[in-house]
Amino acid sequence: MVKSGVLMSLVDTARAVREKAYAPYSNFKVGAAIRATSGTVYAGVNVENVAYPEGTCAEAGAIAAMIAGGDTRIAEVAVIADSPIPVSPCGGCRQKLAEFSDGSVKVTLATTDGLLHQTTVADLLPGVFSADYMTRT
């Protein structure tokens, strides 16, 4: 976790932590960084397992670190991978991001070559399944 006073962008944080990803099977390392509404930055990496479905995504790792750090709301997200186009979170991670953020939260998707794409949580997950479905009026 990094305090917001550090002059490092979310993409830089995601880029730095990406190198620590555990991806011996796919060699597809992903880094994610989340700025919580408190200003604290949390990072995560993908962690593979020989039983593929048991691996975890970088975004999920960053969210887990955020919750463990005592924060519950996301203000901004960055995800980076060594891919030809900016990597997008998987469907499960889109839902996880939506759980802890408003639809307007900025998401920066990046490649290690410097290509960037900015979007929002709402644009990543239109028709999000939310807690609103769980409440009766």
N, CA, C and O atoms as CSV, one atom per row, in Angstrom:
chain,resi,resn,atom,element,x,y,z
A,1,MET,N,N,0.845,-1.171,0.000
A,1,MET,CA,C,0.000,0.000,0.000
A,1,MET,C,C,0.893,1.237,0.000
A,1,MET,O,O,1.964,1.242,0.606
A,2,VAL,N,N,0.441,2.284,-0.685
A,2,VAL,CA,C,1.211,3.507,-0.852
A,2,VAL,C,C,0.307,4.679,-0.501
A,2,VAL,O,O,-0.836,4.733,-0.954
A,3,LYS,N,N,0.792,5.597,0.282
A,3,LYS,CA,C,0.004,6.788,0.603
A,3,LYS,C,C,-0.037,7.714,-0.599
A,3,LYS,O,O,0.894,7.729,-1.404
A,4,SER,N,N,-1.107,8.485,-0.729
A,4,SER,CA,C,-1.314,9.326,-1.905
A,4,SER,C,C,-0.268,10.421,-2.047
A,4,SER,O,O,-0.120,10.972,-3.138
A,5,GLY,N,N,0.450,10.752,-1.009
A,5,GLY,CA,C,1.455,11.791,-1.091
A,5,GLY,C,C,2.644,11.413,-1.958
A,5,GLY,O,O,3.400,12.285,-2.385
A,6,VAL,N,N,2.818,10.129,-2.222
A,6,VAL,CA,C,3.911,9.675,-3.076
A,6,VAL,C,C,3.598,10.083,-4.515
A,6,VAL,O,O,2.492,9.853,-5.004
A,7,LEU,N,N,4.570,10.686,-5.185
A,7,LEU,CA,C,4.358,11.174,-6.537
A,7,LEU,C,C,4.528,10.047,-7.551
A,7,LEU,O,O,5.479,10.028,-8.332
A,8,MET,N,N,3.604,9.129,-7.521
A,8,MET,CA,C,3.622,8.006,-8.445
A,8,MET,C,C,2.199,7.828,-8.945
A,8,MET,O,O,1.260,7.776,-8.151
A,9,SER,N,N,2.039,7.735,-10.254
A,9,SER,CA,C,0.700,7.552,-10.794
A,9,SER,C,C,0.224,6.133,-10.534
A,9,SER,O,O,1.021,5.245,-10.233
A,10,LEU,N,N,-1.066,5.928,-10.651
A,10,LEU,CA,C,-1.610,4.589,-10.495
A,10,LEU,C,C,-1.037,3.637,-11.528
A,10,LEU,O,O,-0.744,2.484,-11.212
A,11,VAL,N,N,-0.874,4.102,-12.755
A,11,VAL,CA,C,-0.293,3.254,-13.798
A,11,VAL,C,C,1.136,2.877,-13.423
A,11,VAL,O,O,1.537,1.729,-13.616
A,12,ASP,N,N,1.911,3.820,-12.892
A,12,ASP,CA,C,3.281,3.521,-12.466
A,12,ASP,C,C,3.290,2.485,-11.349
A,12,ASP,O,O,4.123,1.580,-11.338
A,13,THR,N,N,2.364,2.624,-10.419
A,13,THR,CA,C,2.263,1.659,-9.320
A,13,THR,C,C,1.919,0.278,-9.864
A,13,THR,O,O,2.529,-0.717,-9.474
A,14,ALA,N,N,0.938,0.218,-10.766
A,14,ALA,CA,C,0.544,-1.059,-11.360
A,14,ALA,C,C,1.698,-1.655,-12.167
A,14,ALA,O,O,1.919,-2.866,-12.141
A,15,ARG,N,N,2.425,-0.808,-12.878
A,15,ARG,CA,C,3.568,-1.275,-13.678
A,15,ARG,C,C,4.640,-1.885,-12.765
A,15,ARG,O,O,5.183,-2.949,-13.066
A,16,ALA,N,N,4.938,-1.218,-11.667
A,16,ALA,CA,C,5.986,-1.696,-10.756
A,16,ALA,C,C,5.600,-3.021,-10.101
A,16,ALA,O,O,6.424,-3.931,-10.014
A,17,VAL,N,N,4.369,-3.132,-9.648
A,17,VAL,CA,C,3.953,-4.351,-8.956
A,17,VAL,C,C,3.760,-5.506,-9.933
A,17,VAL,O,O,3.888,-6.667,-9.544
A,18,ARG,N,N,3.456,-5.211,-11.180
A,18,ARG,CA,C,3.236,-6.240,-12.197
A,18,ARG,C,C,4.402,-7.214,-12.284
A,18,ARG,O,O,4.212,-8.406,-12.526
A,19,GLU,N,N,5.609,-6.697,-12.087
A,19,GLU,CA,C,6.801,-7.545,-12.173
A,19,GLU,C,C,6.803,-8.645,-11.117
A,19,GLU,O,O,7.520,-9.636,-11.258
A,20,LYS,N,N,6.008,-8.479,-10.062
A,20,LYS,CA,C,5.957,-9.468,-8.980
A,20,LYS,C,C,4.860,-10.507,-9.194
A,20,LYS,O,O,4.684,-11.401,-8.366
A,21,ALA,N,N,4.126,-10.399,-10.292
A,21,ALA,CA,C,3.049,-11.355,-10.564
A,21,ALA,C,C,3.607,-12.769,-10.638
A,21,ALA,O,O,4.760,-12.980,-11.014
A,22,TYR,N,N,2.776,-13.721,-10.277
A,22,TYR,CA,C,3.163,-15.135,-10.345
A,22,TYR,C,C,2.386,-15.746,-11.499
A,22,TYR,O,O,1.232,-16.144,-11.346
A,23,ALA,N,N,3.033,-15.815,-12.657
A,23,ALA,CA,C,2.378,-16.294,-13.879
A,23,ALA,C,C,3.266,-17.293,-14.623
A,23,ALA,O,O,3.597,-17.064,-15.786
A,24,PRO,N,N,3.663,-18.404,-13.973
A,24,PRO,CA,C,4.575,-19.339,-14.616
A,24,PRO,C,C,3.940,-20.155,-15.740
A,24,PRO,O,O,4.665,-20.760,-16.529
A,25,TYR,N,N,2.626,-20.192,-15.836
A,25,TYR,CA,C,1.949,-21.019,-16.835
A,25,TYR,C,C,1.604,-20.230,-18.088
A,25,TYR,O,O,1.821,-20.704,-19.203
A,26,SER,N,N,1.072,-19.035,-17.911
A,26,SER,CA,C,0.701,-18.217,-19.069
A,26,SER,C,C,1.772,-17.199,-19.431
A,26,SER,O,O,1.816,-16.724,-20.566
A,27,ASN,N,N,2.635,-16.860,-18.482
A,27,ASN,CA,C,3.607,-15.774,-18.645
A,27,ASN,C,C,2.920,-14.442,-18.952
A,27,ASN,O,O,3.530,-13.547,-19.537
A,28,PHE,N,N,1.663,-14.314,-18.562
A,28,PHE,CA,C,0.890,-13.088,-18.772
A,28,PHE,C,C,0.733,-12.392,-17.427
A,28,PHE,O,O,-0.214,-12.648,-16.683
A,29,LYS,N,N,1.680,-11.508,-17.129
A,29,LYS,CA,C,1.680,-10.798,-15.854
A,29,LYS,C,C,0.787,-9.573,-15.932
A,29,LYS,O,O,0.832,-8.812,-16.899
A,30,VAL,N,N,-0.025,-9.394,-14.900
A,30,VAL,CA,C,-0.937,-8.255,-14.818
A,30,VAL,C,C,-0.727,-7.562,-13.476
A,30,VAL,O,O,-0.571,-8.215,-12.444
A,31,GLY,N,N,-0.726,-6.245,-13.506
A,31,GLY,CA,C,-0.654,-5.446,-12.286
A,31,GLY,C,C,-1.857,-4.533,-12.210
A,31,GLY,O,O,-2.339,-4.041,-13.230
A,32,ALA,N,N,-2.340,-4.306,-11.010
A,32,ALA,CA,C,-3.475,-3.390,-10.803
A,32,ALA,C,C,-3.172,-2.502,-9.609
A,32,ALA,O,O,-2.501,-2.910,-8.661
A,33,ALA,N,N,-3.679,-1.289,-9.677
A,33,ALA,CA,C,-3.560,-0.356,-8.557
A,33,ALA,C,C,-4.892,0.338,-8.372
A,33,ALA,O,O,-5.549,0.728,-9.337
A,34,ILE,N,N,-5.274,0.484,-7.134
A,34,ILE,CA,C,-6.533,1.132,-6.770
A,34,ILE,C,C,-6.232,2.272,-5.821
A,34,ILE,O,O,-5.506,2.100,-4.842
A,35,ARG,N,N,-6.787,3.434,-6.110
A,35,ARG,CA,C,-6.743,4.539,-5.159
A,35,ARG,C,C,-8.087,4.526,-4.435
A,35,ARG,O,O,-9.138,4.690,-5.055
A,36,ALA,N,N,-8.043,4.330,-3.134
A,36,ALA,CA,C,-9.265,4.348,-2.344
A,36,ALA,C,C,-9.700,5.797,-2.134
A,36,ALA,O,O,-8.922,6.725,-2.355
A,37,THR,N,N,-10.922,5.977,-1.714
A,37,THR,CA,C,-11.403,7.344,-1.470
A,37,THR,C,C,-10.627,8.025,-0.345
A,37,THR,O,O,-10.657,9.251,-0.237
A,38,SER,N,N,-9.939,7.263,0.486
A,38,SER,CA,C,-9.099,7.838,1.548
A,38,SER,C,C,-7.812,8.424,0.978
A,38,SER,O,O,-7.122,9.191,1.651
A,39,GLY,N,N,-7.485,8.057,-0.283
A,39,GLY,CA,C,-6.235,8.499,-0.896
A,39,GLY,C,C,-5.151,7.441,-0.872
A,39,GLY,O,O,-4.140,7.583,-1.558
A,40,THR,N,N,-5.337,6.390,-0.102
A,40,THR,CA,C,-4.355,5.311,-0.046
A,40,THR,C,C,-4.427,4.486,-1.321
A,40,THR,O,O,-5.511,4.225,-1.841
A,41,VAL,N,N,-3.269,4.079,-1.818
A,41,VAL,CA,C,-3.184,3.273,-3.031
A,41,VAL,C,C,-2.850,1.834,-2.644
A,41,VAL,O,O,-1.951,1.579,-1.842
A,42,TYR,N,N,-3.587,0.913,-3.229
A,42,TYR,CA,C,-3.384,-0.518,-2.999
A,42,TYR,C,C,-3.075,-1.179,-4.336
A,42,TYR,O,O,-3.636,-0.812,-5.368
A,43,ALA,N,N,-2.180,-2.155,-4.305
A,43,ALA,CA,C,-1.769,-2.820,-5.539
A,43,ALA,C,C,-2.023,-4.317,-5.443
A,43,ALA,O,O,-2.090,-4.891,-4.356
A,44,GLY,N,N,-2.164,-4.935,-6.617
A,44,GLY,CA,C,-2.350,-6.373,-6.685
A,44,GLY,C,C,-1.787,-6.922,-7.978
A,44,GLY,O,O,-1.606,-6.190,-8.951
A,45,VAL,N,N,-1.515,-8.212,-7.982
A,45,VAL,CA,C,-1.007,-8.906,-9.171
A,45,VAL,C,C,-1.805,-10.183,-9.383
A,45,VAL,O,O,-2.457,-10.686,-8.468
A,46,ASN,N,N,-1.743,-10.698,-10.606
A,46,ASN,CA,C,-2.353,-12.000,-10.837
A,46,ASN,C,C,-1.455,-13.082,-10.243
A,46,ASN,O,O,-0.228,-12.992,-10.282
A,47,VAL,N,N,-2.103,-14.103,-9.696
A,47,VAL,CA,C,-1.404,-15.224,-9.086
A,47,VAL,C,C,-2.007,-16.491,-9.673
A,47,VAL,O,O,-3.141,-16.858,-9.367
A,48,GLU,N,N,-1.221,-17.156,-10.527
A,48,GLU,CA,C,-1.721,-18.363,-11.177
A,48,GLU,C,C,-1.550,-19.581,-10.281
A,48,GLU,O,O,-0.798,-19.570,-9.306
A,49,ASN,N,N,-2.269,-20.622,-10.647
A,49,ASN,CA,C,-2.190,-21.911,-9.977
A,49,ASN,C,C,-2.234,-22.957,-11.070
A,49,ASN,O,O,-2.897,-22.757,-12.088
A,50,VAL,N,N,-1.548,-24.058,-10.883
A,50,VAL,CA,C,-1.532,-25.100,-11.905
A,50,VAL,C,C,-2.957,-25.574,-12.212
A,50,VAL,O,O,-3.232,-26.025,-13.324
A,51,ALA,N,N,-3.848,-25.477,-11.249
A,51,ALA,CA,C,-5.272,-25.722,-11.493
A,51,ALA,C,C,-5.854,-24.361,-11.876
A,51,ALA,O,O,-6.287,-23.599,-11.011
A,52,TYR,N,N,-5.861,-24.066,-13.163
A,52,TYR,CA,C,-6.152,-22.722,-13.674
A,52,TYR,C,C,-7.297,-21.974,-12.998
A,52,TYR,O,O,-7.123,-20.800,-12.671
A,53,PRO,N,N,-8.449,-22.583,-12.771
A,53,PRO,CA,C,-9.534,-21.780,-12.181
A,53,PRO,C,C,-9.231,-21.282,-10.774
A,53,PRO,O,O,-9.938,-20.418,-10.255
A,54,GLU,N,N,-8.191,-21.817,-10.157
A,54,GLU,CA,C,-7.875,-21.433,-8.777
A,54,GLU,C,C,-6.974,-20.204,-8.691
A,54,GLU,O,O,-6.654,-19.759,-7.589
A,55,GLY,N,N,-6.564,-19.656,-9.810
A,55,GLY,CA,C,-5.752,-18.450,-9.794
A,55,GLY,C,C,-6.591,-17.239,-9.424
A,55,GLY,O,O,-7.819,-17.307,-9.383
A,56,THR,N,N,-5.913,-16.135,-9.155
A,56,THR,CA,C,-6.612,-14.887,-8.843
A,56,THR,C,C,-6.111,-13.769,-9.738
A,56,THR,O,O,-4.960,-13.771,-10.175
A,57,CYS,N,N,-6.969,-12.839,-9.999
A,57,CYS,CA,C,-6.653,-11.696,-10.863
A,57,CYS,C,C,-6.015,-10.563,-10.069
A,57,CYS,O,O,-6.170,-10.476,-8.851
A,58,ALA,N,N,-5.301,-9.701,-10.773
A,58,ALA,CA,C,-4.647,-8.554,-10.145
A,58,ALA,C,C,-5.653,-7.615,-9.485
A,58,ALA,O,O,-5.415,-7.109,-8.388
A,59,GLU,N,N,-6.773,-7.386,-10.159
A,59,GLU,CA,C,-7.788,-6.479,-9.613
A,59,GLU,C,C,-8.344,-7.014,-8.302
A,59,GLU,O,O,-8.553,-6.260,-7.352
A,60,ALA,N,N,-8.584,-8.329,-8.256
A,60,ALA,CA,C,-9.100,-8.947,-7.027
A,60,ALA,C,C,-8.088,-8.825,-5.900
A,60,ALA,O,O,-8.457,-8.594,-4.749
A,61,GLY,N,N,-6.803,-8.982,-6.232
A,61,GLY,CA,C,-5.765,-8.832,-5.225
A,61,GLY,C,C,-5.696,-7.414,-4.672
A,61,GLY,O,O,-5.523,-7.219,-3.469
A,62,ALA,N,N,-5.831,-6.434,-5.545
A,62,ALA,CA,C,-5.810,-5.039,-5.094
A,62,ALA,C,C,-7.030,-4.723,-4.229
A,62,ALA,O,O,-6.929,-3.997,-3.240
A,63,ILE,N,N,-8.167,-5.268,-4.606
A,63,ILE,CA,C,-9.379,-5.057,-3.808
A,63,ILE,C,C,-9.221,-5.707,-2.435
A,63,ILE,O,O,-9.578,-5.105,-1.422
A,64,ALA,N,N,-8.690,-6.924,-2.393
A,64,ALA,CA,C,-8.474,-7.595,-1.115
A,64,ALA,C,C,-7.522,-6.788,-0.226
A,64,ALA,O,O,-7.748,-6.670,0.978
A,65,ALA,N,N,-6.465,-6.238,-0.816
A,65,ALA,CA,C,-5.530,-5.409,-0.050
A,65,ALA,C,C,-6.232,-4.163,0.478
A,65,ALA,O,O,-5.984,-3.740,1.607
A,66,MET,N,N,-7.111,-3.574,-0.337
A,66,MET,CA,C,-7.850,-2.389,0.083
A,66,MET,C,C,-8.737,-2.709,1.287
A,66,MET,O,O,-8.753,-1.967,2.269
A,67,ILE,N,N,-9.464,-3.807,1.204
A,67,ILE,CA,C,-10.345,-4.184,2.311
A,67,ILE,C,C,-9.516,-4.482,3.557
A,67,ILE,O,O,-9.872,-4.055,4.656
A,68,ALA,N,N,-8.410,-5.214,3.391
A,68,ALA,CA,C,-7.530,-5.522,4.519
A,68,ALA,C,C,-6.939,-4.257,5.134
A,68,ALA,O,O,-6.652,-4.211,6.330
A,69,GLY,N,N,-6.760,-3.221,4.294
A,69,GLY,CA,C,-6.226,-1.951,4.769
A,69,GLY,C,C,-7.261,-1.063,5.447
A,69,GLY,O,O,-6.928,0.000,5.971
A,70,GLY,N,N,-8.514,-1.502,5.436
A,70,GLY,CA,C,-9.553,-0.740,6.129
A,70,GLY,C,C,-10.360,0.193,5.253
A,70,GLY,O,O,-11.229,0.905,5.755
A,71,ASP,N,N,-10.096,0.209,3.956
A,71,ASP,CA,C,-10.871,1.042,3.034
A,71,ASP,C,C,-11.936,0.183,2.359
A,71,ASP,O,O,-11.790,-1.033,2.239
A,72,THR,N,N,-13.014,0.842,1.919
A,72,THR,CA,C,-14.097,0.098,1.265
A,72,THR,C,C,-14.605,0.737,-0.019
A,72,THR,O,O,-15.474,0.171,-0.683
A,73,ARG,N,N,-14.089,1.891,-0.378
A,73,ARG,CA,C,-14.577,2.571,-1.587
A,73,ARG,C,C,-13.407,2.913,-2.497
A,73,ARG,O,O,-12.357,3.371,-2.047
A,74,ILE,N,N,-13.615,2.677,-3.791
A,74,ILE,CA,C,-12.608,2.930,-4.824
A,74,ILE,C,C,-12.847,4.294,-5.457
A,74,ILE,O,O,-13.981,4.649,-5.780
A,75,ALA,N,N,-11.766,5.059,-5.632
A,75,ALA,CA,C,-11.839,6.358,-6.292
A,75,ALA,C,C,-11.288,6.295,-7.717
A,75,ALA,O,O,-11.709,7.068,-8.578
A,76,GLU,N,N,-10.341,5.371,-7.973
A,76,GLU,CA,C,-9.708,5.275,-9.295
A,76,GLU,C,C,-8.990,3.935,-9.406
A,76,GLU,O,O,-8.562,3.360,-8.405
A,77,VAL,N,N,-8.866,3.449,-10.640
A,77,VAL,CA,C,-8.258,2.135,-10.891
A,77,VAL,C,C,-7.313,2.221,-12.083
A,77,VAL,O,O,-7.555,2.981,-13.021
A,78,ALA,N,N,-6.231,1.438,-12.043
A,78,ALA,CA,C,-5.352,1.260,-13.206
A,78,ALA,C,C,-4.995,-0.220,-13.308
A,78,ALA,O,O,-4.750,-0.887,-12.303
A,79,VAL,N,N,-4.972,-0.719,-14.544
A,79,VAL,CA,C,-4.611,-2.113,-14.825
A,79,VAL,C,C,-3.626,-2.110,-15.988
A,79,VAL,O,O,-3.829,-1.405,-16.976
A,80,ILE,N,N,-2.551,-2.904,-15.870
A,80,ILE,CA,C,-1.541,-2.935,-16.921
A,80,ILE,C,C,-1.087,-4.371,-17.190
A,80,ILE,O,O,-0.990,-5.192,-16.278
A,81,ALA,N,N,-0.815,-4.648,-18.458
A,81,ALA,CA,C,-0.276,-5.949,-18.870
A,81,ALA,C,C,0.558,-5.757,-20.131
A,81,ALA,O,O,0.452,-4.743,-20.821
A,82,ASP,N,N,1.380,-6.743,-20.409
A,82,ASP,CA,C,2.187,-6.741,-21.625
A,82,ASP,C,C,1.341,-7.353,-22.739
A,82,ASP,O,O,1.467,-8.535,-23.061
A,83,SER,N,N,0.489,-6.530,-23.310
A,83,SER,CA,C,-0.422,-6.976,-24.363
A,83,SER,C,C,-0.404,-5.945,-25.482
A,83,SER,O,O,0.022,-4.811,-25.264
A,84,PRO,N,N,-0.859,-6.317,-26.677
A,84,PRO,CA,C,-0.821,-5.378,-27.792
A,84,PRO,C,C,-1.815,-4.227,-27.658
A,84,PRO,O,O,-1.610,-3.156,-28.229
A,85,ILE,N,N,-2.879,-4.446,-26.912
A,85,ILE,CA,C,-3.866,-3.389,-26.644
A,85,ILE,C,C,-4.104,-3.342,-25.140
A,85,ILE,O,O,-3.859,-4.334,-24.454
A,86,PRO,N,N,-4.575,-2.215,-24.610
A,86,PRO,CA,C,-4.815,-2.131,-23.167
A,86,PRO,C,C,-5.731,-3.259,-22.685
A,86,PRO,O,O,-6.797,-3.506,-23.249
A,87,VAL,N,N,-5.286,-3.926,-21.636
A,87,VAL,CA,C,-6.003,-5.085,-21.105
A,87,VAL,C,C,-7.211,-4.641,-20.279
A,87,VAL,O,O,-7.133,-3.697,-19.492
A,88,SER,N,N,-8.306,-5.331,-20.475
A,88,SER,CA,C,-9.538,-5.016,-19.765
A,88,SER,C,C,-9.776,-6.055,-18.673
A,88,SER,O,O,-9.446,-7.226,-18.862
A,89,PRO,N,N,-10.340,-5.654,-17.538
A,89,PRO,CA,C,-10.641,-6.628,-16.490
A,89,PRO,C,C,-11.619,-7.695,-16.988
A,89,PRO,O,O,-12.480,-7.418,-17.824
A,90,CYS,N,N,-11.477,-8.908,-16.468
A,90,CYS,CA,C,-12.414,-9.979,-16.803
A,90,CYS,C,C,-13.792,-9.633,-16.225
A,90,CYS,O,O,-13.924,-8.689,-15.446
A,91,GLY,N,N,-14.790,-10.385,-16.602
A,91,GLY,CA,C,-16.148,-10.122,-16.133
A,91,GLY,C,C,-16.275,-10.159,-14.623
A,91,GLY,O,O,-16.940,-9.310,-14.030
A,92,GLY,N,N,-15.634,-11.148,-13.995
A,92,GLY,CA,C,-15.704,-11.246,-12.540
A,92,GLY,C,C,-15.086,-10.041,-11.858
A,92,GLY,O,O,-15.618,-9.543,-10.865
A,93,CYS,N,N,-13.968,-9.573,-12.385
A,93,CYS,CA,C,-13.315,-8.400,-11.788
A,93,CYS,C,C,-14.102,-7.123,-12.045
A,93,CYS,O,O,-14.081,-6.206,-11.225
A,94,ARG,N,N,-14.790,-7.056,-13.168
A,94,ARG,CA,C,-15.656,-5.900,-13.417
A,94,ARG,C,C,-16.737,-5.831,-12.337
A,94,ARG,O,O,-17.036,-4.759,-11.813
A,95,GLN,N,N,-17.318,-6.986,-12.014
A,95,GLN,CA,C,-18.335,-7.024,-10.969
A,95,GLN,C,C,-17.722,-6.677,-9.610
A,95,GLN,O,O,-18.343,-5.973,-8.813
A,96,LYS,N,N,-16.520,-7.162,-9.344
A,96,LYS,CA,C,-15.853,-6.841,-8.081
A,96,LYS,C,C,-15.569,-5.342,-7.978
A,96,LYS,O,O,-15.782,-4.739,-6.926
A,97,LEU,N,N,-15.091,-4.744,-9.064
A,97,LEU,CA,C,-14.834,-3.295,-9.060
A,97,LEU,C,C,-16.122,-2.524,-8.815
A,97,LEU,O,O,-16.133,-1.541,-8.073
A,98,ALA,N,N,-17.211,-2.971,-9.442
A,98,ALA,CA,C,-18.498,-2.291,-9.282
A,98,ALA,C,C,-19.015,-2.377,-7.848
A,98,ALA,O,O,-19.726,-1.484,-7.388
A,99,GLU,N,N,-18.662,-3.439,-7.150
A,99,GLU,CA,C,-19.109,-3.610,-5.752
A,99,GLU,C,C,-18.600,-2.490,-4.856
A,99,GLU,O,O,-19.265,-2.101,-3.896
A,100,PHE,N,N,-17.416,-1.975,-5.177
A,100,PHE,CA,C,-16.762,-1.010,-4.294
A,100,PHE,C,C,-16.589,0.378,-4.901
A,100,PHE,O,O,-15.823,1.190,-4.381
A,101,SER,N,N,-17.290,0.654,-5.991
A,101,SER,CA,C,-17.133,1.970,-6.623
A,101,SER,C,C,-18.423,2.438,-7.266
A,101,SER,O,O,-19.345,1.657,-7.497
A,102,ASP,N,N,-18.467,3.718,-7.546
A,102,ASP,CA,C,-19.562,4.295,-8.312
A,102,ASP,C,C,-19.265,4.081,-9.790
A,102,ASP,O,O,-18.114,3.879,-10.178
A,103,GLY,N,N,-20.298,4.126,-10.602
A,103,GLY,CA,C,-20.133,3.931,-12.036
A,103,GLY,C,C,-19.213,4.944,-12.687
A,103,GLY,O,O,-18.615,4.660,-13.725
A,104,SER,N,N,-19.090,6.117,-12.097
A,104,SER,CA,C,-18.271,7.177,-12.688
A,104,SER,C,C,-16.778,7.039,-12.387
A,104,SER,O,O,-15.980,7.839,-12.877
A,105,VAL,N,N,-16.389,6.051,-11.600
A,105,VAL,CA,C,-14.980,5.875,-11.245
A,105,VAL,C,C,-14.148,5.623,-12.502
A,105,VAL,O,O,-14.480,4.775,-13.330
A,106,LYS,N,N,-13.052,6.388,-12.621
A,106,LYS,CA,C,-12.168,6.282,-13.781
A,106,LYS,C,C,-11.323,5.021,-13.699
A,106,LYS,O,O,-10.773,4.685,-12.650
A,107,VAL,N,N,-11.233,4.323,-14.842
A,107,VAL,CA,C,-10.406,3.123,-14.961
A,107,VAL,C,C,-9.442,3.352,-16.117
A,107,VAL,O,O,-9.869,3.594,-17.246
A,108,THR,N,N,-8.150,3.279,-15.840
A,108,THR,CA,C,-7.130,3.411,-16.872
A,108,THR,C,C,-6.583,2.025,-17.181
A,108,THR,O,O,-6.072,1.330,-16.303
A,109,LEU,N,N,-6.700,1.641,-18.445
A,109,LEU,CA,C,-6.201,0.365,-18.923
A,109,LEU,C,C,-4.941,0.660,-19.719
A,109,LEU,O,O,-4.931,1.566,-20.552
A,110,ALA,N,N,-3.871,-0.102,-19.469
A,110,ALA,CA,C,-2.581,0.252,-20.072
A,110,ALA,C,C,-1.830,-0.975,-20.569
A,110,ALA,O,O,-2.063,-2.101,-20.132
A,111,THR,N,N,-0.912,-0.709,-21.505
A,111,THR,CA,C,0.045,-1.719,-21.943
A,111,THR,C,C,1.419,-1.310,-21.425
A,111,THR,O,O,1.643,-0.152,-21.075
A,112,THR,N,N,2.328,-2.264,-21.380
A,112,THR,CA,C,3.684,-1.943,-20.938
A,112,THR,C,C,4.412,-1.072,-21.953
A,112,THR,O,O,5.438,-0.472,-21.632
A,113,ASP,N,N,3.889,-0.996,-23.182
A,113,ASP,CA,C,4.469,-0.128,-24.214
A,113,ASP,C,C,3.957,1.304,-24.146
A,113,ASP,O,O,4.369,2.147,-24.942
A,114,GLY,N,N,3.068,1.587,-23.208
A,114,GLY,CA,C,2.613,2.954,-23.013
A,114,GLY,C,C,1.262,3.310,-23.601
A,114,GLY,O,O,0.828,4.455,-23.475
A,115,LEU,N,N,0.582,2.364,-24.242
A,115,LEU,CA,C,-0.768,2.667,-24.736
A,115,LEU,C,C,-1.731,2.733,-23.561
A,115,LEU,O,O,-1.675,1.901,-22.656
A,116,LEU,N,N,-2.612,3.723,-23.577
A,116,LEU,CA,C,-3.578,3.906,-22.501
A,116,LEU,C,C,-4.982,4.010,-23.068
A,116,LEU,O,O,-5.193,4.545,-24.156
A,117,HIS,N,N,-5.926,3.498,-22.319
A,117,HIS,CA,C,-7.347,3.673,-22.636
A,117,HIS,C,C,-8.044,3.997,-21.328
A,117,HIS,O,O,-7.916,3.262,-20.348
A,118,GLN,N,N,-8.782,5.102,-21.313
A,118,GLN,CA,C,-9.517,5.467,-20.109
A,118,GLN,C,C,-11.000,5.224,-20.317
A,118,GLN,O,O,-11.566,5.536,-21.365
A,119,THR,N,N,-11.607,4.658,-19.292
A,119,THR,CA,C,-13.028,4.356,-19.321
A,119,THR,C,C,-13.565,4.525,-17.904
A,119,THR,O,O,-12.886,5.091,-17.047
A,120,THR,N,N,-14.763,4.045,-17.657
A,120,THR,CA,C,-15.344,4.100,-16.317
A,120,THR,C,C,-15.845,2.715,-15.938
A,120,THR,O,O,-15.989,1.836,-16.789
A,121,VAL,N,N,-16.102,2.537,-14.674
A,121,VAL,CA,C,-16.656,1.275,-14.207
A,121,VAL,C,C,-17.994,1.007,-14.893
A,121,VAL,O,O,-18.258,-0.126,-15.293
A,122,ALA,N,N,-18.839,2.021,-15.035
A,122,ALA,CA,C,-20.145,1.842,-15.685
A,122,ALA,C,C,-20.000,1.423,-17.141
A,122,ALA,O,O,-20.771,0.597,-17.630
A,123,ASP,N,N,-19.019,1.985,-17.835
A,123,ASP,CA,C,-18.809,1.599,-19.233
A,123,ASP,C,C,-18.265,0.173,-19.348
A,123,ASP,O,O,-18.548,-0.527,-20.320
A,124,LEU,N,N,-17.485,-0.252,-18.357
A,124,LEU,CA,C,-16.975,-1.623,-18.356
A,124,LEU,C,C,-18.073,-2.640,-18.063
A,124,LEU,O,O,-18.027,-3.769,-18.551
A,125,LEU,N,N,-19.063,-2.234,-17.261
A,125,LEU,CA,C,-20.080,-3.183,-16.835
A,125,LEU,C,C,-21.476,-2.561,-16.890
A,125,LEU,O,O,-22.069,-2.250,-15.857
A,126,PRO,N,N,-21.992,-2.383,-18.107
A,126,PRO,CA,C,-23.364,-1.874,-18.216
A,126,PRO,C,C,-24.339,-2.926,-17.682
A,126,PRO,O,O,-24.112,-4.125,-17.845
A,127,GLY,N,N,-25.397,-2.488,-17.062
A,127,GLY,CA,C,-26.380,-3.416,-16.511
A,127,GLY,C,C,-25.867,-4.156,-15.293
A,127,GLY,O,O,-26.261,-5.296,-15.047
A,128,VAL,N,N,-24.993,-3.523,-14.527
A,128,VAL,CA,C,-24.389,-4.143,-13.358
A,128,VAL,C,C,-25.448,-4.741,-12.424
A,128,VAL,O,O,-26.504,-4.148,-12.208
A,129,PHE,N,N,-25.152,-5.907,-11.883
A,129,PHE,CA,C,-25.983,-6.497,-10.845
A,129,PHE,C,C,-25.556,-5.843,-9.541
A,129,PHE,O,O,-24.404,-5.978,-9.130
A,130,SER,N,N,-26.465,-5.143,-8.891
A,130,SER,CA,C,-26.114,-4.394,-7.686
A,130,SER,C,C,-27.012,-4.773,-6.514
A,130,SER,O,O,-27.963,-5.541,-6.658
A,131,ALA,N,N,-26.688,-4.221,-5.367
A,131,ALA,CA,C,-27.463,-4.464,-4.150
A,131,ALA,C,C,-28.901,-3.960,-4.297
A,131,ALA,O,O,-29.784,-4.379,-3.548
A,132,ASP,N,N,-29.137,-3.068,-5.254
A,132,ASP,CA,C,-30.499,-2.554,-5.474
A,132,ASP,C,C,-31.476,-3.694,-5.766
A,132,ASP,O,O,-32.659,-3.602,-5.439
A,133,TYR,N,N,-30.981,-4.756,-6.377
A,133,TYR,CA,C,-31.839,-5.901,-6.684
A,133,TYR,C,C,-32.222,-6.684,-5.427
A,133,TYR,O,O,-33.178,-7.460,-5.435
A,134,MET,N,N,-31.481,-6.475,-4.370
A,134,MET,CA,C,-31.676,-7.248,-3.149
A,134,MET,C,C,-32.617,-6.596,-2.147
A,134,MET,O,O,-32.997,-7.218,-1.155
A,135,THR,N,N,-32.996,-5.342,-2.401
A,135,THR,CA,C,-33.860,-4.630,-1.444
A,135,THR,C,C,-35.284,-4.545,-1.943
A,135,THR,O,O,-35.537,-4.309,-3.124
A,136,ARG,N,N,-36.183,-4.736,-1.048
A,136,ARG,CA,C,-37.601,-4.633,-1.368
A,136,ARG,C,C,-38.129,-3.312,-0.844
A,136,ARG,O,O,-37.749,-2.871,0.241
A,137,THR,N,N,-38.991,-2.691,-1.600
A,137,THR,CA,C,-39.564,-1.412,-1.161
A,137,THR,C,C,-40.965,-1.585,-0.664
A,137,THR,O,O,-41.598,-0.612,-0.255
